[in-house]
Amino acid sequence: MTEQFTSNWDNVQSFEARADDVLIATYPKAGNTRVSYILDLLYFGETCPERGASLPLHHRVPFLELSRPNGPKGTDVADQLPTTPRLIKTHLPVQFIPKSFWERDIRMIYVARNAKDSVVSYFHFSRMNEAQPDPGDWNAFLHNFMEGNMVFGSWYDHVNGWWEKKQTYSNLHYMFYEDMIEDSGREAEGLCSFVGLTPSVQDKETILAEAKFDRMKLNKTVNFSTVKYMNQNVSPFMRKGTVGDWKNHFTVAQNETFDEDYKQKMKNPTLRFRTEV
Ligand code: A3P
């Protein structure tokens, strides 16, 4: 972990969740922004459209553990949110989710993305985000990813930890980035039924159109272009938004080593990822 995610640790751990909160959890780069945006529009697009026009998404959906030196703390932003329910983003591995979330039986959405596209996306994100440790070259970054030497730890532990939690905690909706790409309507349906929303066909269509990659890329409230420590000239936050970009990065040898190592780490046959759709 880096200091920006640990310096407010005690307040994160003692954070008081509210019964109607919705937590959106992901390993970095699994598509948290997209699902957060869809939920924000589903809940508040109708009642307060002005939110979408002006307020950056990271103010509407606070990042729980974020605590940068001169920025507001995620816990404070969450506490001050005027809207109900509160949508809250986290990248924490499941074992670090504050106790109150479990005690209050909070609804949680976990989005997982296949390891190969995750590491590629994380590499480019680390290049453009000055708050991230220097990623080094691609080969070094890939090696560190396999070793779990990443901010927020091992991808393998993260996706497995949350998957195992789903077996005992029924208020957890586990989704896949690849499924969203394949059929966003079907996935939005699942999301709505999980949180108990029934948007009209028209509203759902409008929201899904808004949350398409090309639209989000141009939307200043969701593309992070207002965040100073992200250099979008190095690599845009809304970079490609596809499944399978890993093929443009992995060499044949890297792919073989990765697959071999993956088999050793991902032993649970019920958790399956797709690296193409
Ligand atoms: P790429 O770097 O592969 O393009 P997060 O929001 O969790 O940080 O994830 C960011 C990743 O999700 C980036 O992946 C980004 O482009 C992608 N993404 C964001 N919005 C998207 C959308 N509407 N459709 C598809 N991918 C999207």
py3Dmol code that shows the C-alpha trace and the ligand (Angstrom):
import py3Dmol

protein = """\
ATOM      1  CA  MET A   1       0.000   0.000   0.000  1.00  0.00           C
ATOM      2  CA  THR A   2       1.061   3.610  -0.403  1.00  0.00           C
ATOM      3  CA  GLU A   3       0.623   6.355   2.116  1.00  0.00           C
ATOM      4  CA  GLN A   4      -2.296   7.931   0.315  1.00  0.00           C
ATOM      5  CA  PHE A   5      -4.281   4.813   1.205  1.00  0.00           C
ATOM      6  CA  THR A   6      -2.935   4.164   4.688  1.00  0.00           C
ATOM      7  CA  SER A   7      -2.585   7.602   6.289  1.00  0.00           C
ATOM      8  CA  ASN A   8      -6.261   7.661   7.317  1.00  0.00           C
ATOM      9  CA  TRP A   9      -6.335   3.962   8.218  1.00  0.00           C
ATOM     10  CA  ASP A  10      -7.936   4.187  11.667  1.00  0.00           C
ATOM     11  CA  ASN A  11     -10.767   6.364  10.393  1.00  0.00           C
ATOM     12  CA  VAL A  12     -11.308   3.997   7.480  1.00  0.00           C
ATOM     13  CA  GLN A  13     -11.454   0.997   9.766  1.00  0.00           C
ATOM     14  CA  SER A  14     -13.850   2.708  12.165  1.00  0.00           C
ATOM     15  CA  PHE A  15     -15.973   4.196   9.357  1.00  0.00           C
ATOM     16  CA  GLU A  16     -19.679   3.986  10.162  1.00  0.00           C
ATOM     17  CA  ALA A  17     -21.560   2.527   7.249  1.00  0.00           C
ATOM     18  CA  ARG A  18     -25.276   3.273   6.971  1.00  0.00           C
ATOM     19  CA  ALA A  19     -27.805   0.555   6.307  1.00  0.00           C
ATOM     20  CA  ASP A  20     -28.636   1.829   2.809  1.00  0.00           C
ATOM     21  CA  ASP A  21     -25.054   2.448   1.625  1.00  0.00           C
ATOM     22  CA  VAL A  22     -23.907   0.730  -1.553  1.00  0.00           C
ATOM     23  CA  LEU A  23     -20.249  -0.247  -1.757  1.00  0.00           C
ATOM     24  CA  ILE A  24     -18.583  -0.644  -5.153  1.00  0.00           C
ATOM     25  CA  ALA A  25     -15.421  -2.678  -4.708  1.00  0.00           C
ATOM     26  CA  THR A  26     -12.814  -3.602  -7.302  1.00  0.00           C
ATOM     27  CA  TYR A  27      -9.154  -4.344  -7.708  1.00  0.00           C
ATOM     28  CA  PRO A  28      -7.694  -1.274  -9.467  1.00  0.00           C
ATOM     29  CA  LYS A  29      -8.605  -0.989 -13.147  1.00  0.00           C
ATOM     30  CA  ALA A  30     -11.508  -3.431 -13.186  1.00  0.00           C
ATOM     31  CA  GLY A  31     -14.055  -0.833 -14.258  1.00  0.00           C
ATOM     32  CA  ASN A  32     -15.076   0.747 -10.975  1.00  0.00           C
ATOM     33  CA  THR A  33     -15.664   4.124 -12.641  1.00  0.00           C
ATOM     34  CA  ARG A  34     -18.128   2.724 -15.143  1.00  0.00           C
ATOM     35  CA  VAL A  35     -20.243   0.838 -12.612  1.00  0.00           C
ATOM     36  CA  SER A  36     -20.128   3.773 -10.185  1.00  0.00           C
ATOM     37  CA  TYR A  37     -21.314   6.084 -12.940  1.00  0.00           C
ATOM     38  CA  ILE A  38     -24.147   3.760 -13.951  1.00  0.00           C
ATOM     39  CA  LEU A  39     -25.325   3.500 -10.350  1.00  0.00           C
ATOM     40  CA  ASP A  40     -25.057   7.246  -9.836  1.00  0.00           C
ATOM     41  CA  LEU A  41     -27.205   7.846 -12.915  1.00  0.00           C
ATOM     42  CA  LEU A  42     -29.684   5.157 -11.913  1.00  0.00           C
ATOM     43  CA  TYR A  43     -30.144   6.629  -8.471  1.00  0.00           C
ATOM     44  CA  PHE A  44     -29.770  10.347  -9.074  1.00  0.00           C
ATOM     45  CA  GLY A  45     -29.859  11.023 -12.822  1.00  0.00           C
ATOM     46  CA  GLU A  46     -33.547  11.877 -12.682  1.00  0.00           C
ATOM     47  CA  THR A  47     -33.785  13.625  -9.350  1.00  0.00           C
ATOM     48  CA  CYS A  48     -30.635  15.737  -9.558  1.00  0.00           C
ATOM     49  CA  PRO A  49     -29.410  15.890 -13.173  1.00  0.00           C
ATOM     50  CA  GLU A  50     -27.287  18.930 -12.293  1.00  0.00           C
ATOM     51  CA  ARG A  51     -24.982  16.623 -10.339  1.00  0.00           C
ATOM     52  CA  GLY A  52     -23.954  14.959 -13.559  1.00  0.00           C
ATOM     53  CA  ALA A  53     -23.404  18.219 -15.341  1.00  0.00           C
ATOM     54  CA  SER A  54     -20.932  19.684 -12.900  1.00  0.00           C
ATOM     55  CA  LEU A  55     -19.770  17.501 -10.055  1.00  0.00           C
ATOM     56  CA  PRO A  56     -16.902  15.083 -10.776  1.00  0.00           C
ATOM     57  CA  LEU A  57     -17.843  11.481 -10.154  1.00  0.00           C
ATOM     58  CA  HIS A  58     -15.172  11.086  -7.476  1.00  0.00           C
ATOM     59  CA  HIS A  59     -17.057  13.667  -5.398  1.00  0.00           C
ATOM     60  CA  ARG A  60     -20.340  11.882  -5.936  1.00  0.00           C
ATOM     61  CA  VAL A  61     -18.895   8.444  -5.248  1.00  0.00           C
ATOM     62  CA  PRO A  62     -16.153   8.952  -2.635  1.00  0.00           C
ATOM     63  CA  PHE A  63     -13.115   6.706  -2.609  1.00  0.00           C
ATOM     64  CA  LEU A  64     -13.239   5.442   0.965  1.00  0.00           C
ATOM     65  CA  GLU A  65      -9.556   4.907   1.738  1.00  0.00           C
ATOM     66  CA  LEU A  66      -8.166   7.831  -0.285  1.00  0.00           C
ATOM     67  CA  SER A  67      -6.322  10.378   1.803  1.00  0.00           C
ATOM     68  CA  ARG A  68      -3.948  12.627  -0.089  1.00  0.00           C
ATOM     69  CA  PRO A  69      -1.881  15.300   1.667  1.00  0.00           C
ATOM     70  CA  ASN A  70      -3.843  18.301   0.423  1.00  0.00           C
ATOM     71  CA  GLY A  71      -7.046  16.616  -0.576  1.00  0.00           C
ATOM     72  CA  PRO A  72     -10.207  15.715   1.282  1.00  0.00           C
ATOM     73  CA  LYS A  73     -10.302  12.309   2.947  1.00  0.00           C
ATOM     74  CA  GLY A  74     -12.627   9.738   1.422  1.00  0.00           C
ATOM     75  CA  THR A  75     -14.200   9.067   4.798  1.00  0.00           C
ATOM     76  CA  ASP A  76     -15.037  12.778   5.227  1.00  0.00           C
ATOM     77  CA  VAL A  77     -16.458  13.125   1.731  1.00  0.00           C
ATOM     78  CA  ALA A  78     -18.625  10.075   2.396  1.00  0.00           C
ATOM     79  CA  ASP A  79     -19.805  11.467   5.717  1.00  0.00           C
ATOM     80  CA  GLN A  80     -20.775  14.742   4.079  1.00  0.00           C
ATOM     81  CA  LEU A  81     -22.602  13.302   1.087  1.00  0.00           C
ATOM     82  CA  PRO A  82     -26.031  14.901   0.887  1.00  0.00           C
ATOM     83  CA  THR A  83     -27.614  12.068  -1.098  1.00  0.00           C
ATOM     84  CA  THR A  84     -29.146   8.794  -0.007  1.00  0.00           C
ATOM     85  CA  PRO A  85     -28.099   6.123  -0.548  1.00  0.00           C
ATOM     86  CA  ARG A  86     -24.404   6.832  -0.442  1.00  0.00           C
ATOM     87  CA  LEU A  87     -22.436   5.163  -3.206  1.00  0.00           C
ATOM     88  CA  ILE A  88     -18.929   4.426  -1.955  1.00  0.00           C
ATOM     89  CA  LYS A  89     -15.920   3.205  -3.909  1.00  0.00           C
ATOM     90  CA  THR A  90     -13.141   1.025  -2.541  1.00  0.00           C
ATOM     91  CA  HIS A  91     -10.190  -0.994  -3.778  1.00  0.00           C
ATOM     92  CA  LEU A  92      -9.633  -2.704  -0.445  1.00  0.00           C
ATOM     93  CA  PRO A  93      -9.107  -6.450  -0.336  1.00  0.00           C
ATOM     94  CA  VAL A  94     -12.096  -8.040   1.370  1.00  0.00           C
ATOM     95  CA  GLN A  95     -10.379  -8.564   4.731  1.00  0.00           C
ATOM     96  CA  PHE A  96      -9.861  -4.803   5.141  1.00  0.00           C
ATOM     97  CA  ILE A  97     -13.462  -3.739   4.616  1.00  0.00           C
ATOM     98  CA  PRO A  98     -14.504  -1.868   7.778  1.00  0.00           C
ATOM     99  CA  LYS A  99     -16.442  -3.929  10.272  1.00  0.00           C
ATOM    100  CA  SER A 100     -19.580  -1.779  10.167  1.00  0.00           C
ATOM    101  CA  PHE A 101     -20.221  -2.733   6.524  1.00  0.00           C
ATOM    102  CA  TRP A 102     -20.645  -6.371   7.513  1.00  0.00           C
ATOM    103  CA  GLU A 103     -22.553  -5.587  10.697  1.00  0.00           C
ATOM    104  CA  ARG A 104     -25.113  -3.486   8.803  1.00  0.00           C
ATOM    105  CA  ASP A 105     -25.401  -5.990   5.983  1.00  0.00           C
ATOM    106  CA  ILE A 106     -24.490  -3.364   3.367  1.00  0.00           C
ATOM    107  CA  ARG A 107     -25.104  -4.103  -0.303  1.00  0.00           C
ATOM    108  CA  MET A 108     -21.806  -4.609  -2.069  1.00  0.00           C
ATOM    109  CA  ILE A 109     -20.981  -4.830  -5.728  1.00  0.00           C
ATOM    110  CA  TYR A 110     -17.673  -6.365  -6.718  1.00  0.00           C
ATOM    111  CA  VAL A 111     -16.413  -6.006 -10.275  1.00  0.00           C
ATOM    112  CA  ALA A 112     -13.617  -8.312 -11.398  1.00  0.00           C
ATOM    113  CA  ARG A 113     -11.601  -8.132 -14.611  1.00  0.00           C
ATOM    114  CA  ASN A 114      -9.345 -10.755 -16.124  1.00  0.00           C
ATOM    115  CA  ALA A 115      -5.754 -10.644 -14.910  1.00  0.00           C
ATOM    116  CA  LYS A 116      -4.115  -9.962 -18.260  1.00  0.00           C
ATOM    117  CA  ASP A 117      -6.172  -6.903 -19.152  1.00  0.00           C
ATOM    118  CA  SER A 118      -6.001  -5.754 -15.526  1.00  0.00           C
ATOM    119  CA  VAL A 119      -2.210  -5.736 -15.488  1.00  0.00           C
ATOM    120  CA  VAL A 120      -2.009  -3.911 -18.817  1.00  0.00           C
ATOM    121  CA  SER A 121      -4.487  -1.281 -17.679  1.00  0.00           C
ATOM    122  CA  TYR A 122      -2.726  -0.937 -14.322  1.00  0.00           C
ATOM    123  CA  PHE A 123       0.628  -0.483 -16.055  1.00  0.00           C
ATOM    124  CA  HIS A 124      -0.600   2.441 -18.140  1.00  0.00           C
ATOM    125  CA  PHE A 125      -2.457   3.909 -15.175  1.00  0.00           C
ATOM    126  CA  SER A 126       0.733   3.786 -13.107  1.00  0.00           C
ATOM    127  CA  ARG A 127       2.597   5.584 -15.886  1.00  0.00           C
ATOM    128  CA  MET A 128       0.107   8.453 -16.011  1.00  0.00           C
ATOM    129  CA  ASN A 129      -0.672   8.764 -12.305  1.00  0.00           C
ATOM    130  CA  GLU A 130       2.045  10.551 -10.378  1.00  0.00           C
ATOM    131  CA  ALA A 131       0.586   9.275  -7.119  1.00  0.00           C
ATOM    132  CA  GLN A 132       1.405   5.705  -8.089  1.00  0.00           C
ATOM    133  CA  PRO A 133       4.882   4.198  -7.594  1.00  0.00           C
ATOM    134  CA  ASP A 134       7.041   4.261 -10.722  1.00  0.00           C
ATOM    135  CA  PRO A 135       5.903   1.194 -12.706  1.00  0.00           C
ATOM    136  CA  GLY A 136       9.305   0.566 -14.294  1.00  0.00           C
ATOM    137  CA  ASP A 137       9.249  -1.123 -17.674  1.00  0.00           C
ATOM    138  CA  TRP A 138       6.481  -3.470 -18.790  1.00  0.00           C
ATOM    139  CA  ASN A 139       8.399  -6.633 -18.036  1.00  0.00           C
ATOM    140  CA  ALA A 140       9.236  -5.496 -14.505  1.00  0.00           C
ATOM    141  CA  PHE A 141       5.654  -4.440 -13.886  1.00  0.00           C
ATOM    142  CA  LEU A 142       4.310  -7.766 -15.114  1.00  0.00           C
ATOM    143  CA  HIS A 143       6.698  -9.585 -12.828  1.00  0.00           C
ATOM    144  CA  ASN A 144       5.625  -7.475  -9.854  1.00  0.00           C
ATOM    145  CA  PHE A 145       1.975  -8.110 -10.661  1.00  0.00           C
ATOM    146  CA  MET A 146       2.564 -11.864 -10.611  1.00  0.00           C
ATOM    147  CA  GLU A 147       4.379 -11.504  -7.298  1.00  0.00           C
ATOM    148  CA  GLY A 148       1.574  -9.398  -5.832  1.00  0.00           C
ATOM    149  CA  ASN A 149       3.882  -6.400  -5.371  1.00  0.00           C
ATOM    150  CA  MET A 150       1.234  -3.916  -6.325  1.00  0.00           C
ATOM    151  CA  VAL A 151      -0.627  -1.112  -4.630  1.00  0.00           C
ATOM    152  CA  PHE A 152      -3.622  -2.971  -3.105  1.00  0.00           C
ATOM    153  CA  GLY A 153      -1.694  -6.215  -3.212  1.00  0.00           C
ATOM    154  CA  SER A 154      -2.168  -9.362  -5.192  1.00  0.00           C
ATOM    155  CA  TRP A 155      -4.837  -9.442  -7.896  1.00  0.00           C
ATOM    156  CA  TYR A 156      -5.116 -13.207  -7.330  1.00  0.00           C
ATOM    157  CA  ASP A 157      -5.858 -12.802  -3.617  1.00  0.00           C
ATOM    158  CA  HIS A 158      -8.224  -9.899  -4.276  1.00  0.00           C
ATOM    159  CA  VAL A 159     -10.536 -11.601  -6.762  1.00  0.00           C
ATOM    160  CA  ASN A 160     -10.443 -14.890  -4.844  1.00  0.00           C
ATOM    161  CA  GLY A 161     -10.992 -13.274  -1.466  1.00  0.00           C
ATOM    162  CA  TRP A 162     -14.093 -11.459  -2.637  1.00  0.00           C
ATOM    163  CA  TRP A 163     -15.334 -14.550  -4.480  1.00  0.00           C
ATOM    164  CA  GLU A 164     -15.062 -16.648  -1.345  1.00  0.00           C
ATOM    165  CA  LYS A 165     -16.876 -13.983   0.652  1.00  0.00           C
ATOM    166  CA  LYS A 166     -19.784 -14.234  -1.753  1.00  0.00           C
ATOM    167  CA  GLN A 167     -20.363 -17.804  -0.622  1.00  0.00           C
ATOM    168  CA  THR A 168     -21.220 -16.651   2.907  1.00  0.00           C
ATOM    169  CA  TYR A 169     -22.376 -13.031   2.509  1.00  0.00           C
ATOM    170  CA  SER A 170     -25.543 -12.873   0.452  1.00  0.00           C
ATOM    171  CA  ASN A 171     -25.603  -9.092  -0.046  1.00  0.00           C
ATOM    172  CA  LEU A 172     -22.711  -9.236  -2.493  1.00  0.00           C
ATOM    173  CA  HIS A 173     -23.194  -9.006  -6.257  1.00  0.00           C
ATOM    174  CA  TYR A 174     -20.082 -10.249  -8.090  1.00  0.00           C
ATOM    175  CA  MET A 175     -19.773  -8.986 -11.657  1.00  0.00           C
ATOM    176  CA  PHE A 176     -17.241  -9.274 -14.472  1.00  0.00           C
ATOM    177  CA  TYR A 177     -15.894  -6.480 -16.663  1.00  0.00           C
ATOM    178  CA  GLU A 178     -16.006  -8.825 -19.656  1.00  0.00           C
ATOM    179  CA  ASP A 179     -19.736  -9.450 -19.147  1.00  0.00           C
ATOM    180  CA  MET A 180     -20.348  -5.703 -19.147  1.00  0.00           C
ATOM    181  CA  ILE A 181     -18.537  -5.410 -22.459  1.00  0.00           C
ATOM    182  CA  GLU A 182     -20.445  -8.358 -23.894  1.00  0.00           C
ATOM    183  CA  ASP A 183     -23.926  -7.239 -22.845  1.00  0.00           C
ATOM    184  CA  SER A 184     -24.254  -4.091 -20.792  1.00  0.00           C
ATOM    185  CA  GLY A 185     -28.086  -4.279 -20.859  1.00  0.00           C
ATOM    186  CA  ARG A 186     -28.137  -7.707 -19.260  1.00  0.00           C
ATOM    187  CA  GLU A 187     -25.575  -6.678 -16.651  1.00  0.00           C
ATOM    188  CA  ALA A 188     -27.430  -3.449 -15.842  1.00  0.00           C
ATOM    189  CA  GLU A 189     -30.560  -5.542 -15.376  1.00  0.00           C
ATOM    190  CA  GLY A 190     -28.722  -7.697 -12.823  1.00  0.00           C
ATOM    191  CA  LEU A 191     -27.400  -4.622 -11.088  1.00  0.00           C
ATOM    192  CA  CYS A 192     -30.869  -3.040 -10.878  1.00  0.00           C
ATOM    193  CA  SER A 193     -32.477  -6.136  -9.519  1.00  0.00           C
ATOM    194  CA  PHE A 194     -29.714  -6.469  -6.933  1.00  0.00           C
ATOM    195  CA  VAL A 195     -30.176  -2.928  -5.616  1.00  0.00           C
ATOM    196  CA  GLY A 196     -33.952  -2.981  -6.108  1.00  0.00           C
ATOM    197  CA  LEU A 197     -34.310  -0.327  -8.814  1.00  0.00           C
ATOM    198  CA  THR A 198     -36.796  -0.497 -11.668  1.00  0.00           C
ATOM    199  CA  PRO A 199     -35.901   2.164 -14.248  1.00  0.00           C
ATOM    200  CA  SER A 200     -38.067   2.571 -17.335  1.00  0.00           C
ATOM    201  CA  VAL A 201     -36.782   1.045 -20.579  1.00  0.00           C
ATOM    202  CA  GLN A 202     -36.151   4.565 -21.848  1.00  0.00           C
ATOM    203  CA  ASP A 203     -34.155   5.599 -18.763  1.00  0.00           C
ATOM    204  CA  LYS A 204     -32.098   2.467 -18.863  1.00  0.00           C
ATOM    205  CA  GLU A 205     -31.235   3.021 -22.498  1.00  0.00           C
ATOM    206  CA  THR A 206     -30.279   6.638 -21.859  1.00  0.00           C
ATOM    207  CA  ILE A 207     -28.072   5.678 -18.938  1.00  0.00           C
ATOM    208  CA  LEU A 208     -26.292   2.905 -20.804  1.00  0.00           C
ATOM    209  CA  ALA A 209     -25.672   5.248 -23.721  1.00  0.00           C
ATOM    210  CA  GLU A 210     -24.178   7.810 -21.308  1.00  0.00           C
ATOM    211  CA  ALA A 211     -21.960   5.123 -19.785  1.00  0.00           C
ATOM    212  CA  LYS A 212     -20.506   3.942 -23.085  1.00  0.00           C
ATOM    213  CA  PHE A 213     -16.739   4.207 -23.277  1.00  0.00           C
ATOM    214  CA  ASP A 214     -16.661   6.881 -26.009  1.00  0.00           C
ATOM    215  CA  ARG A 215     -19.139   9.056 -24.152  1.00  0.00           C
ATOM    216  CA  MET A 216     -17.344   8.702 -20.841  1.00  0.00           C
ATOM    217  CA  LYS A 217     -14.015   9.501 -22.462  1.00  0.00           C
ATOM    218  CA  LEU A 218     -15.354  12.929 -23.461  1.00  0.00           C
ATOM    219  CA  ASN A 219     -17.133  13.570 -20.181  1.00  0.00           C
ATOM    220  CA  LYS A 220     -15.000  15.751 -17.889  1.00  0.00           C
ATOM    221  CA  THR A 221     -16.916  14.680 -14.799  1.00  0.00           C
ATOM    222  CA  VAL A 222     -15.923  11.049 -15.224  1.00  0.00           C
ATOM    223  CA  ASN A 223     -12.682  11.003 -17.251  1.00  0.00           C
ATOM    224  CA  PHE A 224     -10.498  12.321 -14.404  1.00  0.00           C
ATOM    225  CA  SER A 225      -9.194  15.148 -16.605  1.00  0.00           C
ATOM    226  CA  THR A 226      -9.655  17.556 -13.687  1.00  0.00           C
ATOM    227  CA  VAL A 227      -7.281  15.564 -11.472  1.00  0.00           C
ATOM    228  CA  LYS A 228      -3.903  17.295 -11.518  1.00  0.00           C
ATOM    229  CA  TYR A 229      -1.715  14.340 -10.626  1.00  0.00           C
ATOM    230  CA  MET A 230      -2.977  12.330 -13.579  1.00  0.00           C
ATOM    231  CA  ASN A 231      -1.168  13.159 -16.800  1.00  0.00           C
ATOM    232  CA  GLN A 232      -3.558  12.235 -19.563  1.00  0.00           C
ATOM    233  CA  ASN A 233      -0.926  13.053 -22.180  1.00  0.00           C
ATOM    234  CA  VAL A 234       1.104  10.091 -20.964  1.00  0.00           C
ATOM    235  CA  SER A 235      -1.922   7.789 -21.126  1.00  0.00           C
ATOM    236  CA  PRO A 236      -5.585   8.748 -20.883  1.00  0.00           C
ATOM    237  CA  PHE A 237      -7.601   7.436 -17.939  1.00  0.00           C
ATOM    238  CA  MET A 238     -10.227   6.272 -20.445  1.00  0.00           C
ATOM    239  CA  ARG A 239      -7.602   4.400 -22.381  1.00  0.00           C
ATOM    240  CA  LYS A 240      -9.099   1.597 -24.518  1.00  0.00           C
ATOM    241  CA  GLY A 241     -12.011   0.051 -22.667  1.00  0.00           C
ATOM    242  CA  THR A 242     -11.771  -3.319 -24.370  1.00  0.00           C
ATOM    243  CA  VAL A 243     -11.221  -6.994 -23.624  1.00  0.00           C
ATOM    244  CA  GLY A 244      -8.051  -8.483 -25.093  1.00  0.00           C
ATOM    245  CA  ASP A 245      -5.692  -5.510 -25.256  1.00  0.00           C
ATOM    246  CA  TRP A 246      -3.235  -7.747 -23.369  1.00  0.00           C
ATOM    247  CA  LYS A 247      -2.449  -9.367 -26.722  1.00  0.00           C
ATOM    248  CA  ASN A 248      -0.762  -6.126 -27.770  1.00  0.00           C
ATOM    249  CA  HIS A 249       1.500  -6.219 -24.712  1.00  0.00           C
ATOM    250  CA  PHE A 250       2.376  -9.797 -23.751  1.00  0.00           C
ATOM    251  CA  THR A 251       5.179 -11.500 -25.653  1.00  0.00           C
ATOM    252  CA  VAL A 252       4.703 -15.198 -26.367  1.00  0.00           C
ATOM    253  CA  ALA A 253       7.214 -16.033 -23.635  1.00  0.00           C
ATOM    254  CA  GLN A 254       5.565 -13.706 -21.105  1.00  0.00           C
ATOM    255  CA  ASN A 255       2.215 -15.243 -21.889  1.00  0.00           C
ATOM    256  CA  GLU A 256       3.473 -18.794 -21.318  1.00  0.00           C
ATOM    257  CA  THR A 257       5.108 -17.921 -18.013  1.00  0.00           C
ATOM    258  CA  PHE A 258       2.027 -16.010 -16.922  1.00  0.00           C
ATOM    259  CA  ASP A 259      -0.345 -18.868 -17.792  1.00  0.00           C
ATOM    260  CA  GLU A 260       1.779 -21.403 -15.940  1.00  0.00           C
ATOM    261  CA  ASP A 261       1.934 -19.235 -12.836  1.00  0.00           C
ATOM    262  CA  TYR A 262      -1.809 -18.443 -13.116  1.00  0.00           C
ATOM    263  CA  LYS A 263      -2.700 -22.122 -12.964  1.00  0.00           C
ATOM    264  CA  GLN A 264      -0.821 -22.469  -9.705  1.00  0.00           C
ATOM    265  CA  LYS A 265      -2.515 -19.457  -8.130  1.00  0.00           C
ATOM    266  CA  MET A 266      -6.079 -19.801  -9.415  1.00  0.00           C
ATOM    267  CA  LYS A 267      -7.125 -23.209  -8.210  1.00  0.00           C
ATOM    268  CA  ASN A 268     -10.815 -22.519  -7.539  1.00  0.00           C
ATOM    269  CA  PRO A 269     -12.658 -24.036 -10.523  1.00  0.00           C
ATOM    270  CA  THR A 270     -15.789 -21.968  -9.876  1.00  0.00           C
ATOM    271  CA  LEU A 271     -14.045 -18.640 -10.514  1.00  0.00           C
ATOM    272  CA  ARG A 272     -13.479 -18.338 -14.251  1.00  0.00           C
ATOM    273  CA  PHE A 273     -12.281 -15.345 -16.223  1.00  0.00           C
ATOM    274  CA  ARG A 274     -12.499 -14.661 -19.917  1.00  0.00           C
ATOM    275  CA  THR A 275      -9.560 -13.008 -21.678  1.00  0.00           C
ATOM    276  CA  GLU A 276     -11.584 -12.482 -24.833  1.00  0.00           C
ATOM    277  CA  VAL A 277     -15.261 -12.090 -25.629  1.00  0.00           C
TER     278      VAL A 277
END
"""
ligand_1 = """\
27
A3P
P -8.290 0.339 -19.947
O -7.069 0.922 -19.324
O -8.081 -1.097 -20.344
O -8.849 1.146 -21.057
P -11.276 1.733 -13.100
O -12.439 2.604 -13.365
O -11.595 0.622 -12.146
O -10.058 2.507 -12.750
O -10.977 0.972 -14.478
C -10.472 1.679 -15.580
C -10.562 0.807 -16.805
O -11.933 0.688 -17.188
C -9.813 1.394 -18.000
O -9.422 0.278 -18.795
C -10.926 2.217 -18.621
O -10.708 2.597 -19.962
C -12.069 1.224 -18.509
N -13.382 1.850 -18.671
C -13.843 2.960 -18.070
N -15.079 3.254 -18.519
C -15.407 2.287 -19.405
C -16.546 2.021 -20.212
N -17.579 2.828 -20.200
N -16.518 0.913 -21.006
C -15.461 0.112 -21.036
N -14.346 0.306 -20.299
C -14.320 1.378 -19.502
"""
view = py3Dmol.view(width=600, height=400)
view.addModel(protein, "pdb")
view.setStyle({"model": 0}, {"cartoon": {"style": "trace"}})
view.addModel(ligand_1, "xyz")
view.setStyle({"model": 1}, {"stick": {}})
view.zoomTo()
view.show()
